């Protein structure tokens, strides 16, 4: 457990960006809530910035270490959706950001907190989350996660969202912003268009995020970024040969990162359609009742 949090804290790009954002947003006397606090490092940064009170919400027992860090941080062992604070918070901090932004439930947590835990004009860190996709040629990832399976398991495999390190050299197109969240809703939809830049084999799509933590402070895990985050791999059912100039219409839908759907068409003359959804990544459990 500590090894995981060591990797988070040693990611200087991530840690320094959050520390600077907290320094800019938190004011002396602020009441701060840190959702998914982990070891409490971000909560400690809030105290450092002058917060009057900091509530650290963490459902895992890694939070047991927080009192060793500071006795001035109020630790709450629970999921934030089941928490009621003694007072509304002026600032919300969370780093529940997954490799494709949503996959740790950040949207649902913030939407709920804005309704119940915050003042009407509370500041958020992050303020905005943008999701990006790019066409990718990656035979190693495709072989590992998809091609090694025969039917019916291949269907489940191609509808799963995977995470791996994807190098910039594997990209067949530039990245494009497919969705933007300002945390008003946990239902996310968006669409974009990708243009293939070189001939190759399209195995699927790389996905990553860019988070606006505060004005002029961006944190992103694009391919080659050097952060601890890997990228998402959104597979195709079968590889598709593409040429430079091929256009891909891409649409993405999500419900708080728990359900993901990516669909669209590849090419225009004889378009190849795809429609993948993580709800199809597991077989249904059918229980016969007599």
Legacy VTK file of the C-alpha trace (Angstrom):
# vtk DataFile Version 3.0
C-alpha trace
ASCII
DATASET POLYDATA
POINTS 290 float
0.000 0.000 0.000
2.732 2.469 0.951
4.607 1.698 -2.258
1.651 2.977 -4.289
1.483 6.239 -2.349
5.256 6.604 -2.537
4.911 6.558 -6.337
2.239 9.273 -6.129
4.307 11.529 -3.890
7.497 10.987 -5.899
5.701 12.115 -9.066
7.081 15.650 -8.842
5.017 16.888 -11.808
1.787 15.876 -10.060
2.770 16.857 -6.522
4.265 20.247 -7.376
1.308 21.176 -9.583
-1.167 20.416 -6.790
0.923 22.204 -4.198
1.097 25.363 -6.295
-2.625 25.232 -7.123
-3.488 24.856 -3.437
-1.184 27.751 -2.572
-3.035 29.977 -5.052
-6.592 28.946 -4.185
-6.625 28.383 -0.411
-6.792 31.568 1.636
-6.092 32.152 5.334
-9.205 31.024 7.182
-10.483 28.737 4.418
-12.339 25.561 5.276
-11.054 22.807 3.006
-12.270 19.294 2.227
-9.885 16.826 0.605
-11.730 13.890 -0.988
-9.712 10.700 -1.405
-7.024 12.120 0.835
-4.749 9.062 0.915
-1.768 9.828 3.149
-2.960 13.417 3.601
-0.254 15.216 1.625
-2.679 17.543 -0.168
-4.525 18.214 3.082
-1.179 19.198 4.626
-0.534 21.557 1.699
-3.876 23.225 2.496
-2.807 23.800 6.112
0.481 25.159 4.824
-1.476 27.630 2.685
-3.344 28.930 5.733
-6.560 26.894 5.907
-8.445 27.270 9.192
-9.732 23.701 9.093
-9.118 20.747 6.782
-11.359 17.693 6.522
-9.592 14.703 4.961
-12.046 12.104 3.659
-10.547 8.694 2.901
-12.338 5.351 3.009
-9.120 3.272 3.071
-7.003 2.735 6.173
-4.054 4.539 4.643
-5.735 7.531 6.336
-4.539 6.108 9.645
-1.186 7.713 8.812
-2.629 11.235 8.537
-2.588 12.026 12.321
1.131 11.228 12.229
1.487 13.942 9.606
-0.601 16.562 11.390
-3.050 16.546 14.282
-4.752 19.591 12.756
-6.282 17.558 9.926
-9.707 16.097 10.723
-9.793 12.578 9.282
-13.095 11.031 8.203
-13.017 7.310 7.353
-15.749 6.912 4.738
-16.846 7.407 1.180
-17.512 11.130 0.691
-21.049 10.398 -0.535
-21.951 9.210 2.988
-20.271 12.073 4.844
-21.829 15.167 6.397
-19.423 17.931 7.418
-19.904 20.099 10.522
-19.627 23.161 8.271
-19.600 23.802 4.511
-16.181 23.948 2.872
-14.869 26.893 0.854
-12.422 24.744 -1.136
-12.616 21.189 -2.430
-9.425 19.334 -3.310
-9.358 15.917 -4.908
-6.835 13.899 -6.860
-9.169 10.992 -7.594
-8.112 11.241 -11.230
-7.591 8.026 -13.170
-5.545 7.433 -16.298
-8.498 8.472 -18.458
-9.647 11.075 -15.970
-12.949 9.612 -14.821
-12.067 6.076 -13.799
-11.739 6.799 -10.055
-15.213 8.353 -9.841
-14.143 11.990 -9.642
-17.232 13.352 -11.401
-19.734 11.730 -9.040
-17.769 12.748 -5.948
-17.555 16.403 -6.936
-21.164 16.649 -8.155
-22.345 15.210 -4.817
-20.014 17.423 -2.781
-21.157 20.582 -4.550
-24.717 19.734 -3.531
-24.093 18.836 0.114
-20.620 19.722 1.411
-19.608 23.061 -0.098
-20.549 26.727 0.039
-22.297 27.985 -3.115
-19.155 29.816 -4.290
-16.623 27.151 -3.271
-13.446 26.731 -5.325
-12.581 23.370 -6.885
-9.180 21.782 -7.437
-9.330 20.657 -10.226
-11.608 23.223 -11.842
-11.936 21.430 -15.166
-11.078 18.079 -16.710
-10.598 17.527 -20.444
-10.417 14.091 -22.045
-8.312 13.443 -25.139
-8.117 10.556 -27.606
-5.786 9.655 -30.452
-5.631 6.815 -32.969
-2.963 4.312 -31.996
-0.949 1.507 -33.588
0.251 -0.769 -30.786
0.588 -4.474 -31.666
2.072 -5.358 -28.250
-0.888 -4.010 -26.316
-3.370 -5.479 -28.784
-1.732 -8.899 -28.609
-1.579 -8.830 -24.827
-5.154 -7.729 -24.147
-7.161 -8.689 -27.229
-5.630 -10.982 -29.849
-4.718 -13.740 -27.401
-8.425 -14.380 -26.749
-10.765 -16.442 -28.912
-14.530 -16.013 -28.947
-16.572 -15.645 -26.834
-13.918 -14.154 -24.514
-12.606 -11.843 -27.233
-15.901 -9.927 -27.158
-15.480 -9.271 -23.444
-11.835 -8.255 -23.987
-12.581 -5.734 -26.751
-15.203 -4.009 -24.610
-12.840 -3.488 -21.670
-11.025 -0.252 -20.890
-7.321 -1.066 -20.410
-4.423 0.960 -19.043
-0.833 0.778 -20.234
2.073 3.044 -21.120
1.656 4.258 -24.692
4.592 6.036 -26.321
4.124 9.057 -28.629
5.646 6.989 -31.459
2.608 4.657 -31.374
0.167 7.430 -32.242
-1.333 7.504 -35.735
-3.053 10.860 -35.221
-2.771 13.947 -33.088
-4.711 13.964 -29.849
-8.133 15.600 -29.889
-10.341 16.850 -27.047
-13.401 14.579 -26.977
-15.091 15.802 -23.775
-14.773 18.574 -21.190
-16.057 18.425 -17.609
-16.738 21.315 -15.264
-18.306 18.911 -12.747
-21.898 19.958 -13.169
-22.950 16.429 -14.120
-21.589 12.874 -13.926
-22.980 11.969 -17.348
-20.397 12.800 -19.982
-20.777 12.799 -23.756
-18.608 14.226 -26.492
-17.396 13.727 -30.010
-14.422 14.647 -32.145
-12.722 13.858 -35.434
-9.278 12.319 -35.869
-7.152 12.410 -39.020
-4.589 9.660 -39.605
-1.128 11.127 -40.196
0.736 8.079 -41.503
-0.039 4.687 -42.969
-0.370 1.957 -40.367
-2.530 -0.544 -38.526
-5.156 0.971 -36.258
-5.542 -1.168 -33.120
-7.633 1.257 -31.131
-7.327 4.576 -29.349
-5.174 6.069 -26.617
-6.966 8.155 -23.996
-5.628 10.651 -21.456
-6.682 13.705 -19.427
-5.669 17.293 -18.893
-6.773 18.806 -15.580
-6.939 22.549 -14.912
-6.029 22.699 -11.233
-6.042 26.503 -11.076
-5.674 29.276 -13.654
-2.478 28.594 -15.667
-1.812 25.294 -13.858
-2.439 22.248 -16.051
-1.681 18.640 -15.139
-1.804 16.075 -17.942
-0.766 12.495 -18.636
-0.500 12.600 -22.414
1.770 9.991 -23.991
5.356 10.643 -22.898
4.337 13.069 -20.126
6.558 11.481 -17.485
3.855 11.309 -14.805
3.021 8.151 -12.817
-0.240 7.768 -14.763
-0.464 5.384 -17.692
-2.830 5.972 -20.607
-6.128 4.309 -21.463
-6.354 1.878 -24.367
-9.763 1.715 -26.053
-9.645 -1.284 -28.358
-11.218 -2.023 -31.722
-12.827 -5.434 -32.335
-10.367 -6.027 -35.209
-7.343 -4.050 -36.433
-7.991 -1.792 -39.425
-5.420 -0.806 -42.049
-5.426 2.970 -42.542
-3.686 5.482 -44.798
-2.612 9.047 -44.157
-5.627 11.299 -44.457
-8.165 8.715 -43.252
-10.795 10.451 -41.126
-12.256 8.886 -37.982
-15.457 10.151 -36.384
-15.213 9.331 -32.679
-17.851 9.580 -29.960
-17.390 8.954 -26.232
-19.965 8.489 -23.470
-19.472 7.826 -19.768
-21.345 7.658 -16.507
-18.806 8.757 -13.887
-16.150 6.501 -15.441
-18.003 3.388 -14.295
-19.554 2.843 -17.723
-17.687 3.829 -20.895
-18.723 3.681 -24.531
-16.660 4.560 -27.609
-18.102 4.377 -31.083
-17.757 5.858 -34.526
-16.648 5.220 -38.098
-13.257 4.863 -39.762
-12.964 6.273 -43.269
-15.619 7.703 -45.580
-15.580 5.740 -48.845
-16.187 2.325 -47.265
-16.530 3.272 -43.590
-15.781 0.731 -40.867
-18.046 1.136 -37.868
-17.161 0.341 -34.252
-19.255 0.466 -31.077
-17.670 -0.721 -27.812
-19.040 -0.448 -24.274
-17.605 -1.571 -20.960
-21.022 -2.823 -19.858
-20.335 -5.653 -22.342
-16.972 -6.520 -20.802
-18.471 -9.058 -18.398
-21.056 -11.802 -19.022
-24.458 -11.269 -17.497
-25.229 -13.323 -14.423
-28.458 -15.109 -15.121
-30.045 -16.776 -12.100
-32.869 -19.171 -12.844
-35.629 -18.949 -10.272
-38.152 -21.718 -9.939
LINES 1 291
290 0 1 2 3 4 5 6 7 8 9 10 11 12 13 14 15 16 17 18 19 20 21 22 23 24 25 26 27 28 29 30 31 32 33 34 35 36 37 38 39 40 41 42 43 44 45 46 47 48 49 50 51 52 53 54 55 56 57 58 59 60 61 62 63 64 65 66 67 68 69 70 71 72 73 74 75 76 77 78 79 80 81 82 83 84 85 86 87 88 89 90 91 92 93 94 95 96 97 98 99 100 101 102 103 104 105 106 107 108 109 110 111 112 113 114 115 116 117 118 119 120 121 122 123 124 125 126 127 128 129 130 131 132 133 134 135 136 137 138 139 140 141 142 143 144 145 146 147 148 149 150 151 152 153 154 155 156 157 158 159 160 161 162 163 164 165 166 167 168 169 170 171 172 173 174 175 176 177 178 179 180 181 182 183 184 185 186 187 188 189 190 191 192 193 194 195 196 197 198 199 200 201 202 203 204 205 206 207 208 209 210 211 212 213 214 215 216 217 218 219 220 221 222 223 224 225 226 227 228 229 230 231 232 233 234 235 236 237 238 239 240 241 242 243 244 245 246 247 248 249 250 251 252 253 254 255 256 257 258 259 260 261 262 263 264 265 266 267 268 269 270 271 272 273 274 275 276 277 278 279 280 281 282 283 284 285 286 287 288 289
